Structures are given as structure tokens and as C-alpha cells.
Amino acid sequence: MKNDKLLFFSIIVVSLQVLLAICAPILGFQDPYKMIMINRLKDPNLMNLFGTDHLGRDVLARVVYGYQTSLLTSSLAVILSLILGGTIGLLAAYYRGLFDRIIMRFMDILFAFPILLLAIGIIAVIGPSIWGAAIAIAIVYTPIFSRLIRGPALVICETEYVESALSVGASDFRIIFFHILPNLTSVILVQSSLLLSAAILVEASLSFLGLGAQPPIPSLGLSLSEGRNFLLLSPWPAVFSGLAILFLSFGFNLLGDCLRDRLDPRLKGEFENKF
Amino acid sequence: MNYKYLFNRIFDLSIVLIGISIIVFSMIRLIPGDAVAIMLGANTEITDEAMNELRSRLGLDKSIIEQYFFWVSNIFKGDFGTSIWTGRPVIDEIYLNAWPTIELTVLAVLIGAGLSIPIGCFMAISRGSISEIFARVTAIAGLTIPSFWLGIVSIFLVAKLFPSYIALGYVPFFEDPIENLKRMVLPVFALSLPMIANLSRLIRSAMLDALSQHYIRTAKAKGVSNFSTVYKHALRNALIPYITSVGVSVGYLLGGSIVIEQVFAIPGLGRLVLGAIAERNYPLLQSSILVMTAAFVLVNFIVDILYLFIDPRISKND
């Protein structure tokens, strides 16, 4: 019962933030790109609820549009890695043998890199941008998804309904995507939510280092890094963008955590420590 | 001694090391642009001969496979190449910058691993719905606080509250140990908090798991004290997943230290990597990524070997 309440709470936290990001243009926030130089580094006031940054831009608007950038990049990354890693995991579990050994060995090698370091290396190759960050995070998360999907898929491959589908002559494609995949829905839901929470942090770190979104795009990580230079004059841009990253990441992590308890308690503990 | 286990781990280790060297090598080769043109960069009077000469000196006129073996054999000789801009051996620059990162990571591991045991045990013993929600929410909050934000906020607070305290920069330990540790406090705190959150939660669930086992009931039934059942019988068994996680956390800490070094202006490997990207210093970039990843892989290899001594299920299973 108390777990359901927490799940409900996390759904509200997540959907409020997602709605805020989607509806930003119609909610009447100020223009996040508009600079008013005489209004620089103001403390929070009635005109600018979160204050203004070093170029006189409204911090509240920058944060809300920063949500858009952050959510867009990290969800794109998670979706890409889910498609790529999920397919690899499914095929490896279904065909097994040499294919499984080679591809999973390759995934192990990718998995051996520290996450942020590999993402930075990939961005050095493809260049810093929102898309660069999304692709880098997607590649980094592919081995994680492939392992997460392969494990349960191996179990499902042994079930009688897969065997009976085989015996009535269903094609491999049909068995993999219509018989095995639907049974992995809960794993996918839980892990996507948890990895999205981690991806938000990785994206913010990359933008913070200047390797993600480029100015003047409103980005939470970028605002934090810009705000750092004016910390003693006005801490508000840095404080609010950091809090926004925290709330966003927290919401998805709590959601994934509660969903896991709800949908599949057996998953508990797996990959908790790879963030 | 379980030699099969040892042999398998060493085999895995070599495959992974070969794999990461191939990935790092090809990653740098994929970067668009001609490395030689970048190296000769500002010099406008470059003749084709000069470029060809440099190319053959770097071995870039050979096939890609020959280049890879050339690179790897040089690494075994201790030659990681020369830094494009300073002309110094790359390995020297890595060596100079490695100490702050090593110190930061080791301190964060010690603090994170040390504090999480008592916190996790406490959370496991004090059961009940309120404490359960509290444990879960604080663990997730600790995990999702951006460590660089925590660093920035702590710099701000310290600057306001203790204006004389210098929070930024790095002083080598052997120059001034006290000043060195003083400046390490904030970065280590920011870096280890997510680790404390993660590990104490792991300890908590492993403890709850261990406390429900039959041997705990037996221990209680024969009158072992409460303290001893928790800390001697249950904790020892809870430590096995914990040690794996500590090893895995090192990878997170190495990544996190890149950002934290940037926040606290610490001249470590992270700054080296970012600097190498900014100035397109590819030999340096390639080697620093390789060295950091290899270090992470080796730490996890050592953890795997530790199991031989800790976990009788592995060491006795011939």
C-alpha cells in the first residue's frame, strides 16, 4: 500500500516535469534567449522569479527550456540504446552459440569503460552538440541494455509457449518480436526509467564540460557551468539549474524503483551500481 | 586454490584489455581530419615532403593493422607517443597528472566504502514503514544529486561562511600534507556521496537478506548476542555483493573525477583528457583514455581475485 503511494507520488513528480517541458511555449514564460544587459545577475524578484543570469536572461525560462533540452537528449539516447541493445540482447538469447559469445564479448568490452570517459571519447570523435551527446550516451548504454534483455530473454526462450510457436512453424522474427519481446515489457519499463535518470545526469555532466549542448541553447548543465563563473555575485542560476537536474533525475529514478517493486521484485539489485 | 577460476579471470582480462586497446585505437583514427595536418597546424609553409616525412616517422603510411601493432608494441616498450603541443612523452604527462586523480579516487573509495557499512546496517536494523521510505528516498536522492552541483554549492557556502578557506586548486601531498588534505575535503565529499547512497542501500538489502537466513535463526537460538549476530554473522555474508560494487564504483569515480576536477581546478587526468580534446592532442587523448580504462579494468580484476580469498564457494570449488 505505502509502495503504491510512493509510485503515485513518483508518477506525479515525473509527469509534472515532463508536462512543464512540453507545454513551456504555451505557459507564457519569458524568452529564454532574450538578453537584457542592465538586468544582469539579479536576485529572484517578481519579474524574474528565479532571478537573471550573467547575460540578463530569465533563469526560470532558461530552466524550463533546459528541461526540454535535457529530456530530449536523454530520452533520445535511452530509446536508441534500447533499440540497439535490446535487439542485440534478444538475438543473442535466441540464437545463442557463436553469435551470442562473440557479440556479448564485444558488449563486455564496451562495458569495461568508465561510462563518462567513453562518452567523452565518443564526443571527441563526433563533435560536441546535443546530438553528439545523445549518440554518445546511446552507445555507452547499449551494452547495459543488451545484458539486461539477454538474461530474462534466455529464460523465456526455454518456455513451452516458445517451443509450441516453433513447432507450429512460426518464423524466427515472429517468435522474437511477438512472443519473447512482449514478455519483457516490465524489464524494459523499469530499466528505461532507471537509465533515463542516469542519462539525465550524464547529459548534464557532458554539457557542464562543454561537450553537450552549445551556447546559447538553454541547457541545465551549461547554465550550471556558466553560473559557476559568477557564483559569488549571484548563485541563483547555478543553484536552480542544479536543483532542476536533481528533481528530474530523482523523479525518474524513484519511478523506476517503485515500478520494479510493483512489476518484478526479482529484478531487485541488478545493475543498481552501474550509474 | 581454484586454478580454473584464476585462469578464466586472467583470460577474460586479456581479452578485455585487447578489446579496449582496439576500440581506443580505432576511435582516434575515426576522428575526421588529418592528424599530420593538425600537428603541423599553424605552419603555413608545409611542403608535401615535410608531411610525408612526419607521416612515415609516425608510422601513418602503413596499413591500419600494421599501425595498430606498431602502437601496441610501443606501449609494451613504455612508449605511449609524444604529446603534440609540448613534445614531451605522453606517459610523463599522464604520470604527472595521475597523482591528484589517484588521491581523489582512493580517498573517495575509502570514505564511501567506510561510511556505507554502518549507515547500511543501521538502515537494515531499524525496520518499519517510515524508515523504509526514508532509506529509499535518501538513497535515491544521494544517487541523483549531480556531484558537480554539490561541489559548486559547497564552494559557494564555504566561500560565504569561511572566507579564509581556500577550496580550489591542488597542493601535492608531499609538499604540504595538511593543506593537501584540507583542499581534498570538498571534492572527496562531492564525489563520494552518490557512492555512499548506492552502497549503503546495497548493504541494507544484503543485510535484510542475510538476517532472514536460517543460520541467523540458529545463531539467535543458541544465544549469540544481538550485536554479534548482526555484525559477525550477517554482515560477513552481506559483504560479498558489496565488494563487487566497490570495484564497479571505481569506474564511476574515475568518470566523476573528470567533472569534479573541473569544478575544483584540480590538475588531474580529467583535466588532461578535456585539454587534449580542446587542443586536438590525439596521442595524449588516446593514451589517457587507455590508461584510465585499463586502471578500472585492473581494479575489477583484483576484486575478482579477492573472491578467491573471501568467498569459500569460489575458492573451494575445484
Interface residues (C-beta under 8 A of the other chain):
Chain A: K2 L6 R105 F106 D108 I109 L110 A112 F113 P114 I115 L116 L117 L118 I120 G121 I122 I123 A124 V125 S197 L201 A204 S205 F208 L209 L211 L224 G227 R228 L231 L232 P235 A238 V239 G242 I245 L246 S249 F250 N253 L254 D257 K268 G269 E272 N273 K274 F275
Chain B: D12 I15 V16 G19 I20 I23 V24 M27 I28 L30 I31 S129 E132 I133 R136 V137 I140 A141 L143 T144 I145 P146 F148 W149 I152 V153 I155 F156 A159 P194 N198 L199 R201 L202 S205 P241 T244 S245 V248 S249 G251 Y252 L254 G255 G256 I258 V259 Q262 V263 V273 L274 I277 L285 I289 M292 T293 F296 V297 N300
